[in-house]
Amino acid sequence: MSRPSRLQRQVLSLYRELLRAGRGKPGAEARVRAEFRQHASLPRSDVLRIEYLYRRGRRQLQLLRSGHATAMGTFVRPRGPAEEPTDTTPGTTLDDRDSPKSPCEGTGARETRSGGR
């Protein structure tokens, strides 16, 4: 087995530092682990993306180490049954209200016939 490259050592070091920095903050350790697991399948040859993620992780580490960060979370909001919009119009479905059927619908543009006229 070959020795880890410099970039591999840097990424592993960043992982350990992020875990240490997030030790006392709620949700930080789980978020760090989830983020690293999500990107674990990146190919080794994709160096540009790995370096970008490394720089992004360094910035997040600085934020975690600053005294201003008290917790770590995400902006994803799960949709539950209570949060779904209710339908007041009979005969329409959720899809009818969300988006137009064709790109021209709702713009005032006329629809073209299948014959092209």
SERO-4910 file (N, C-alpha, C, O; in steps of 0.05 Angstrom, whole numbers):
BEGIN
 pado doro    nc1    nc2    nc3   cac1   cac2   cac3    cc1    cc2    cc3    oc1    oc2    oc3
  Met    A     17    -24      0      0      0      0     18     25      0     37     26     15
  Ser    A     11     44    -17     28     68    -19     21     88      3      1     87     16
  Arg    A     40    106      6     36    127     26     14    147     17     11    151     -7
  Pro    A     -1    158     36    -21    178     28     -8    203     17     14    211     25
  Ser    A    -21    215     -2    -10    240    -15    -13    263      5    -26    260     26
  Arg    A     -1    285     -2     -2    309     15    -31    318     18    -40    326     40
  Leu    A    -46    318     -4    -74    326     -3    -91    308     14   -108    317     29
  Gln    A    -86    282     13   -100    263     30    -94    268     59   -113    268     76
  Arg    A    -69    274     66    -62    280     94    -76    305    103    -85    307    126
  Gln    A    -77    325     85    -90    351     92   -120    347     97   -131    358    116
  Val    A   -133    330     80   -162    326     84   -167    310    110   -186    317    124
  Leu    A   -151    290    116   -155    276    141   -150    293    165   -163    291    185
  Ser    A   -130    311    163   -124    329    185   -148    349    189   -155    355    211
  Leu    A   -159    358    166   -182    376    168   -205    362    181   -220    374    197
  Tyr    A   -210    337    174   -231    321    186   -228    320    216   -247    325    231
  Arg    A   -204    313    225   -200    311    254   -203    338    268   -215    340    289
  Glu    A   -193    360    255   -196    386    267   -225    395    268   -233    407    288
  Leu    A   -241    389    247   -269    396    248   -284    381    270   -301    392    283
  Leu    A   -277    356    273   -290    340    294   -283    351    322   -300    353    340
  Arg    A   -258    359    325   -249    371    351   -263    397    356   -272    403    378
  Ala    A   -264    414    336   -276    441    339   -306    439    344   -317    456    358
  Gly    A   -319    419    333   -348    416    336   -356    400    360   -380    394    363
  Arg    A   -337    391    376   -343    373    398   -364    384    418   -382    369    426
  Gly    A   -363    409    425   -382    420    444   -407    433    432   -424    444    446
  Lys    A   -409    433    405   -430    447    392   -451    427    382   -444    407    369
  Pro    A   -477    432    388   -497    413    380   -499    410    349   -501    430    335
  Gly    A   -500    386    340   -503    380    311   -479    382    294   -479    375    271
  Ala    A   -457    392    306   -432    396    290   -419    370    281   -412    367    258
  Glu    A   -415    352    300   -402    327    294   -417    311    273   -405    300    254
  Ala    A   -443    309    276   -460    294    257   -459    307    230   -458    294    209
  Arg    A   -459    334    229   -458    348    203   -431    344    189   -430    340    165
  Val    A   -409    345    205   -383    340    193   -381    312    182   -371    309    159
  Arg    A   -390    293    197   -389    265    187   -405    261    162   -397    248    143
  Ala    A   -430    273    162   -447    270    139   -435    284    114   -437    273     92
  Glu    A   -423    307    118   -411    321     95   -388    305     83   -385    303     59
  Phe    A   -371    294    101   -348    278     91   -358    252     78   -346    244     58
  Arg    A   -378    240     89   -389    215     77   -401    221     50   -398    205     31
  Gln    A   -414    244     47   -427    251     22   -406    253     -1   -411    246    -23
  His    A   -383    264      6   -362    269    -14   -341    247    -15   -321    250    -29
  Ala    A   -345    226      0   -325    205      1   -322    190    -25   -302    177    -31
  Ser    A   -343    191    -41   -343    175    -67   -331    191    -90   -331    182   -112
  Leu    A   -320    215    -84   -307    230   -106   -282    215   -116   -268    203   -100
  Pro    A   -278    214   -141   -254    201   -151   -229    216   -144   -229    240   -141
  Arg    A   -207    201   -139   -182    214   -131   -171    232   -152   -156    251   -146
  Ser    A   -179    228   -177   -168    244   -199   -182    272   -200   -173    289   -215
  Asp    A   -204    276   -186   -219    301   -186   -206    320   -166   -219    328   -146
  Val    A   -182    328   -171   -166    344   -152   -178    372   -149   -177    382   -126
  Leu    A   -188    384   -170   -199    411   -168   -222    412   -148   -224    430   -132
  Arg    A   -240    393   -150   -263    392   -132   -254    386   -104   -265    398    -85
  Ile    A   -235    368   -101   -226    361    -74   -213    386    -61   -217    391    -37
  Glu    A   -197    400    -76   -184    424    -66   -205    446    -59   -202    460    -39
  Tyr    A   -225    448    -75   -247    467    -69   -261    460    -43   -265    477    -26
  Leu    A   -268    435    -40   -281    426    -15   -262    429      9   -272    435     31
  Tyr    A   -236    425      5   -217    429     26   -217    458     35   -217    464     59
  Arg    A   -216    477     16   -217    505     23   -243    513     37   -243    529     56
  Arg    A   -265    502     27   -291    507     40   -291    497     68   -302    510     86
  Gly    A   -279    473     73   -278    462     99   -260    478    118   -266    481    142
  Arg    A   -238    489    107   -221    507    123   -236    532    133   -234    540    156
  Arg    A   -253    543    115   -269    567    122   -289    559    144   -294    574    162
  Gln    A   -301    536    141   -320    527    161   -307    522    188   -318    527    209
  Leu    A   -282    512    187   -267    508    211   -262    534    226   -264    536    250
  Gln    A   -254    554    210   -250    581    222   -275    591    236   -274    603    257
  Leu    A   -298    587    223   -323    596    234   -330    580    260   -339    592    279
  Leu    A   -325    554    259   -330    538    284   -312    546    307   -321    547    330
  Arg    A   -287    553    300   -268    560    322   -274    588    333   -267    594    356
  Ser    A   -286    605    317   -293    632    327   -313    629    350   -328    609    351
  Gly    A   -314    648    367   -332    646    390   -361    651    382   -379    648    399
  His    A   -367    658    358   -394    665    350   -411    640    344   -436    641    346
  Ala    A   -399    619    336   -414    595    329   -421    579    354   -404    572    370
  Thr    A   -447    574    357   -456    559    381   -467    532    373   -468    514    389
  Ala    A   -476    529    348   -487    504    338   -482    503    308   -474    522    295
  Met    A   -488    480    296   -484    476    268   -508    462    257   -517    442    268
  Gly    A   -520    473    236   -544    461    224   -544    463    194   -524    471    182
  Thr    A   -566    456    182   -569    458    154   -594    475    147   -610    480    165
  Phe    A   -596    482    122   -619    498    114   -641    481    101   -660    492     91
  Val    A   -639    455    103   -659    437     91   -682    435    111   -678    429    135
  Arg    A   -706    439    101   -730    437    119   -746    413    109   -757    414     87
  Pro    A   -749    393    126   -765    370    118   -795    378    116   -805    393    132
  Arg    A   -809    366     96   -837    372     93   -853    350    106   -851    326     99
  Gly    A   -869    358    125   -887    339    138   -915    341    128   -920    359    111
  Pro    A   -933    324    136   -961    326    127   -975    352    134   -993    360    120
  Ala    A   -967    364    156   -980    389    165   -970    413    148   -984    433    147
  Glu    A   -947    411    135   -936    433    120   -945    434     91   -939    453     77
  Glu    A   -958    412     82   -966    411     54   -989    431     50  -1007    433     67
  Pro    A   -989    445     27  -1011    464     22  -1037    449     18  -1038    427      7
  Thr    A  -1059    461     27  -1085    449     24  -1098    458     -1  -1093    480    -11
  Asp    A  -1114    441    -13  -1127    446    -38  -1156    455    -32  -1171    441    -20
  Thr    A  -1163    480    -41  -1189    490    -36  -1206    489    -61  -1231    491    -59
  Thr    A  -1194    485    -84  -1209    484   -109  -1215    455   -116  -1197    439   -118
  Pro    A  -1241    448   -119  -1248    420   -126  -1239    414   -154  -1241    430   -172
  Gly    A  -1229    390   -157  -1221    380   -184  -1192    387   -191  -1183    378   -213
  Thr    A  -1177    401   -175  -1149    407   -181  -1132    391   -164  -1139    384   -141
  Thr    A  -1108    385   -174  -1088    370   -158  -1066    389   -150  -1065    412   -159
  Leu    A  -1047    379   -135  -1024    395   -126  -1008    403   -150   -997    425   -151
  Asp    A  -1005    385   -170   -990    392   -194  -1003    414   -211   -989    429   -223
  Asp    A  -1029    416   -210  -1043    436   -226  -1036    464   -215  -1035    483   -231
  Arg    A  -1032    467   -189  -1027    493   -177   -998    501   -178   -992    524   -179
  Asp    A   -979    482   -177   -951    488   -174   -938    500   -199   -925    520   -197
  Ser    A   -942    488   -222   -928    497   -246   -946    494   -270   -964    477   -271
  Pro    A   -942    511   -290   -958    509   -314   -951    483   -329   -929    472   -326
  Lys    A   -970    474   -345   -966    449   -360   -945    452   -382   -929    434   -387
  Ser    A   -944    476   -395   -925    480   -417   -909    505   -411   -919    522   -395
  Pro    A   -886    509   -422   -870    533   -417   -883    558   -426   -877    580   -415
  Cys    A   -902    557   -445   -915    581   -455   -939    589   -438   -948    611   -440
  Glu    A   -949    570   -422   -973    576   -406   -966    596   -385   -946    594   -371
  Gly    A   -983    616   -382   -979    636   -362   -962    659   -372   -959    679   -357
  Thr    A   -951    658   -396   -934    680   -406   -950    697   -426   -940    718   -435
  Gly    A   -973    688   -434   -989    702   -454   -982    694   -482   -994    705   -501
  Ala    A   -963    677   -486   -955    668   -513   -974    647   -523   -984    630   -507
  Arg    A   -980    647   -549   -998    627   -561   -984    601   -564   -960    599   -570
  Glu    A   -999    579   -561   -988    553   -565   -989    546   -594  -1008    553   -608
  Thr    A   -968    532   -605   -967    525   -633   -981    498   -636   -979    480   -619
  Arg    A   -994    495   -658  -1007    469   -664   -986    449   -672   -963    456   -679
  Ser    A   -994    423   -671   -975    402   -677   -967    403   -707   -946    392   -714
  Gly    A   -983    415   -724   -977    417   -752   -956    439   -758   -946    442   -780
  Gly    A   -949    455   -738   -929    476   -741   -941    502   -751   -926    521   -758
  Arg    A   -968    505   -752   -980    530   -762   -991    546   -740  -1002    568   -745
***
